[in-house]
Amino acid sequence: MPRYNWPFMISLVAPLMLGLLWPVPVVLAADSSAVVTQTLTYANGDVYVGETVNGKRQGEGVYTYKDGRRYTGAWQDDKRKGQGTMTFPNGDKYMGEFAEGQFHGQGTYTLSNGQQYIGTWQEGKQHGKGTLTYPNGDSYVGEWKNGQRDGQGTYTVHDGQQYIGAWQDDKRHGKGTWIFADGKKYVGEWRGDEQAGRGTMVLPDGKQYSVEWKDTPAGKAGGN
């Protein structure tokens, strides 16, 4: 008959039984990606109030700059990214998408004087398609490149005159049509915001005649 060392066996079983009766506490590591709401004051006087992850601005928050600008919206990796609103001390306001801290995507910029651009942005500049409305009632609807009217677009003057055609470097350039307030229109080439070379003048009754432009422009397109 086998012999057991009972004192030794008890010394082994007792800790196991105690472990079942008294669970050992489990220490969980803190979640390093937890979202924390903080107020961060910077040495230059700027202040951020909002969500952070690992000490970086991440999520929703409000950043007030020392110079009076204020951004309210989404953040990612310490940069403005996503939907947000930027207001300026002079009364200007941008509402729309951001990427890498800049206006990027669809957005609306409204100046304090009422001038407003609604359209696409790329790296802080109007780029793509957009509509610019001037305080005097003029408007431009069309293509943009690096902050300037460039491509095909329509400029409508508040008195009814209208230009439909090509633009380059913020000026009418290429083939275009200028429609006058009295109904007649000019169809032809433009260079540097003015008619150039030969074109065709079409009267309201349908009559046409050829013209050659030298110095006198048909109209301006600048919101004046």
C-alpha positions as CSV (number, residue, x, y, z in Angstrom):
1,M,0.0,0.0,0.0
2,P,1.5,3.3,-1.1
3,R,2.4,5.8,1.5
4,Y,1.7,9.5,1.1
5,N,3.4,12.4,2.7
6,W,0.2,14.1,3.9
7,P,1.8,17.2,5.3
8,F,3.5,17.7,1.9
9,M,0.3,17.1,-0.1
10,I,-1.6,19.5,2.0
11,S,1.1,22.1,1.4
12,L,0.4,21.7,-2.4
13,V,-3.4,21.6,-2.3
14,A,-3.9,24.5,0.1
15,P,-2.7,27.2,-2.2
16,L,-4.8,25.8,-5.1
17,M,-7.9,25.8,-2.9
18,L,-7.2,29.3,-1.7
19,G,-6.8,30.4,-5.3
20,L,-10.3,29.1,-6.2
21,L,-11.9,30.7,-3.1
22,W,-10.0,34.0,-3.3
23,P,-9.5,35.1,-7.0
24,V,-6.2,36.7,-7.6
25,P,-6.6,40.4,-8.8
26,V,-5.8,40.9,-12.5
27,V,-4.0,44.1,-13.2
28,L,-5.0,45.5,-16.6
29,A,-2.7,47.9,-18.5
30,A,-4.1,51.3,-19.0
31,D,-5.6,51.9,-22.4
32,S,-3.0,54.2,-24.1
33,S,-5.5,55.2,-26.8
34,A,-8.2,56.4,-24.4
35,V,-9.8,59.7,-25.3
36,V,-9.3,62.4,-22.7
37,T,-10.9,65.8,-22.6
38,Q,-8.2,68.4,-21.7
39,T,-7.5,72.1,-21.6
40,L,-4.0,72.8,-23.1
41,T,-2.4,76.2,-22.7
42,Y,0.6,76.8,-24.9
43,A,3.6,79.1,-24.2
44,N,2.6,81.4,-27.1
45,G,-0.8,82.1,-25.5
46,D,-2.9,79.7,-27.7
47,V,-5.4,77.5,-25.9
48,Y,-7.0,74.2,-26.8
49,V,-10.1,72.7,-25.1
50,G,-11.2,69.3,-26.3
51,E,-10.4,65.7,-26.9
52,T,-6.9,64.3,-26.9
53,V,-5.2,60.9,-27.3
54,N,-1.8,60.3,-26.0
55,G,-1.4,64.0,-25.4
56,K,-2.2,64.9,-29.0
57,R,-5.3,66.8,-30.2
58,Q,-7.6,64.1,-31.5
59,G,-11.4,64.2,-31.9
60,E,-13.5,67.3,-31.4
61,G,-12.0,70.5,-29.9
62,V,-11.8,74.2,-29.9
63,Y,-8.4,75.9,-30.6
64,T,-8.2,79.7,-29.8
65,Y,-5.2,81.4,-31.2
66,K,-3.5,84.4,-29.5
67,D,-4.2,86.5,-32.6
68,G,-7.9,86.1,-32.3
69,R,-8.5,83.2,-34.8
70,R,-10.6,80.3,-33.6
71,Y,-11.1,76.8,-34.9
72,T,-13.9,74.6,-33.8
73,G,-14.1,71.1,-35.2
74,A,-12.3,67.8,-35.8
75,W,-8.7,67.0,-35.2
76,Q,-6.4,64.1,-36.1
77,D,-2.8,63.7,-35.0
78,D,-2.6,67.3,-33.7
79,K,-3.8,68.7,-37.0
80,R,-7.1,70.1,-38.2
81,K,-8.7,67.4,-40.2
82,G,-12.4,66.7,-41.1
83,Q,-15.3,69.1,-40.6
84,G,-14.6,72.4,-38.9
85,T,-15.2,76.2,-38.7
86,M,-12.4,78.8,-38.7
87,T,-13.3,82.4,-37.7
88,F,-11.0,85.4,-38.1
89,P,-10.6,88.6,-36.1
90,N,-11.7,90.7,-39.1
91,G,-15.1,88.8,-39.3
92,D,-14.2,86.4,-42.1
93,K,-15.3,82.8,-41.6
94,Y,-14.6,79.4,-43.3
95,M,-16.9,76.4,-42.8
96,G,-16.1,73.1,-44.4
97,E,-13.5,70.4,-44.7
98,F,-9.9,70.4,-43.5
99,A,-6.8,68.2,-44.2
100,E,-3.3,68.7,-42.9
101,G,-4.5,71.8,-41.1
102,Q,-5.6,73.5,-44.3
103,F,-8.9,74.2,-46.2
104,H,-9.2,71.1,-48.3
105,G,-12.3,69.6,-49.8
106,Q,-15.7,71.2,-49.9
107,G,-16.1,74.5,-48.0
108,T,-17.6,78.0,-47.8
109,Y,-15.5,81.1,-47.1
110,T,-17.4,84.2,-46.3
111,L,-15.6,87.6,-46.0
112,S,-16.7,90.3,-43.6
113,N,-17.9,92.4,-46.6
114,G,-20.3,89.7,-47.7
115,Q,-18.2,88.2,-50.5
116,Q,-18.6,84.5,-50.5
117,Y,-17.0,81.5,-52.2
118,I,-18.7,78.1,-52.1
119,G,-16.9,75.2,-53.7
120,T,-13.8,72.9,-53.5
121,W,-10.5,73.7,-52.0
122,Q,-7.0,72.2,-52.2
123,E,-4.2,73.0,-49.8
124,G,-5.8,76.2,-48.6
125,K,-6.8,77.6,-52.1
126,Q,-9.9,77.5,-54.3
127,H,-9.3,74.6,-56.7
128,G,-11.8,72.7,-58.7
129,K,-15.4,74.0,-59.1
130,G,-16.9,76.8,-57.1
131,T,-19.1,79.8,-57.0
132,L,-17.9,83.3,-56.0
133,T,-20.5,85.9,-55.2
134,Y,-19.4,89.6,-54.9
135,P,-20.9,92.2,-52.5
136,N,-22.2,94.2,-55.5
137,G,-24.3,91.2,-56.9
138,D,-21.8,90.0,-59.5
139,S,-21.1,86.3,-59.5
140,Y,-18.7,83.7,-61.0
141,V,-19.6,80.1,-61.4
142,G,-17.0,77.8,-62.8
143,E,-13.5,76.2,-62.5
144,W,-10.6,77.3,-60.3
145,K,-6.9,76.5,-60.1
146,N,-4.6,77.5,-57.2
147,G,-7.0,80.2,-56.0
148,Q,-7.7,81.8,-59.4
149,R,-10.5,81.5,-62.0
150,D,-9.0,79.1,-64.5
151,G,-10.8,76.9,-67.0
152,Q,-14.4,77.2,-68.1
153,G,-16.7,79.7,-66.2
154,T,-19.5,82.1,-66.3
155,Y,-19.3,85.6,-64.9
156,T,-22.6,87.4,-64.4
157,V,-22.6,91.2,-63.8
158,H,-25.4,92.6,-61.6
159,D,-26.7,94.7,-64.5
160,G,-27.4,91.6,-66.6
161,Q,-24.2,91.4,-68.7
162,Q,-22.5,88.0,-68.8
163,Y,-19.3,86.4,-69.9
164,I,-19.4,82.6,-70.8
165,G,-16.1,81.0,-71.8
166,A,-12.5,80.3,-71.0
167,W,-10.4,81.7,-68.1
168,Q,-6.7,81.7,-67.3
169,D,-4.8,83.2,-64.3
170,D,-8.0,84.9,-63.1
171,K,-8.7,86.6,-66.4
172,R,-10.9,85.9,-69.5
173,H,-8.6,84.2,-71.9
174,G,-9.4,82.0,-74.9
175,K,-12.8,81.6,-76.6
176,G,-15.7,83.3,-74.9
177,T,-19.0,85.1,-75.3
178,W,-19.9,88.4,-73.8
179,I,-23.6,89.1,-73.6
180,F,-24.5,92.8,-73.3
181,A,-27.4,94.2,-71.2
182,D,-29.3,95.2,-74.4
183,G,-29.2,91.6,-75.8
184,K,-26.4,91.8,-78.3
185,K,-23.4,89.6,-77.9
186,Y,-19.8,89.2,-78.9
187,V,-18.4,85.8,-79.7
188,G,-14.7,85.5,-80.2
189,E,-11.2,85.4,-78.7
190,W,-10.0,87.0,-75.4
191,R,-6.5,87.7,-74.1
192,G,-5.6,89.1,-70.8
193,D,-9.2,89.9,-69.9
194,E,-9.9,91.8,-73.1
195,Q,-11.3,91.0,-76.6
196,A,-8.5,90.3,-79.0
197,G,-8.4,89.9,-82.8
198,R,-11.4,89.2,-84.8
199,G,-14.8,88.2,-83.5
200,T,-18.5,88.2,-84.4
201,M,-21.1,90.6,-83.0
202,V,-24.6,89.2,-82.9
203,L,-27.5,91.6,-82.6
204,P,-30.8,90.9,-80.8
205,D,-32.6,90.5,-84.2
206,G,-30.1,87.8,-85.3
207,K,-28.1,90.0,-87.6
208,Q,-24.3,89.4,-87.4
209,Y,-21.2,91.3,-88.5
210,S,-17.5,90.8,-88.0
211,V,-15.5,93.0,-85.7
212,E,-11.8,93.5,-84.8
213,W,-10.9,94.5,-81.2
214,K,-7.9,96.6,-80.4
215,D,-8.1,98.7,-77.2
216,T,-11.7,99.0,-76.1
217,P,-13.0,96.2,-73.9
218,A,-16.6,95.1,-73.8
219,G,-16.7,94.8,-70.0
220,K,-14.8,94.0,-66.9
221,A,-15.2,91.0,-64.6
222,G,-13.9,91.8,-61.2
223,G,-16.9,92.6,-58.9
224,N,-16.5,96.3,-59.3
